[in-house]
């Protein structure tokens, strides 16, 4: 009589980073709990940890464990309950000339040119604004786990925006997005998130994970505009009413 052994799954190793200046709140110290994605179980691990409030960057999945600070709140959109508000409906109408296509997650110079324009316009003082193409390519290519790019193009074929997203077991995780800042009336940041919601709905997936909401950070506060919104707290995911910012993304 033979015994079939269950498949071996090694224990996932976690690490804690050293203290670093917080990129969102001046004067605060940042520390992260993180692990690396690798092997055949990488997609499953990414899905499990995303539900636990982690985020992916390259081949690292992390969440903040900052001393004396809980400002970073994991948030997600419950797709079935979500309805765009009046401002979002205007954004959709203004962008009816755009097409959205899912393509493999491979970096191109065309992507990089739009990324560089976005960084210069929106985040000129950040480390990402100093990225050259090899670093940008690594951000797209490393750690891919059922990952794709949603490209937004106008009628001429010009690339206007990109969302890097992971397909999880229960939805999409918005890893990073960037867009051409030349026409702010289009609100392409908002438009890209709305497209992820539409894609999740079409695939009958319940959530779009937006990462961390930080109320006192202008860079992160925009996420509260997407309502209803769920936040992860000590008792799990629950609906939350966060103060919405005045300006669209």
Buried (B, 14 or more C-beta within 10 A) or exposed (E): EEEEEEEEEEEBEEEEBEEEEBBBBEEBBBBBBBBBBEEEBBBBBBBBBBBEBBBBBBBBBBBBBBEEBEBBBBBBBBBEEBEBEEEBEBBBEBBEEBEBEBEEBEBBEEBBEBBBBBBEBBBEEEEBBEBEBEEBBBBBBBBBBBBBBBBBBBEEEEBBBBBBBBBBBBBBBBBBBBBBBEEEEBBBBBBBBBBBBBBBBEEEBBBBBBBBBBEEBEEBBBBBBBBEBBBBEEEEBEEBEBEBBEEBB
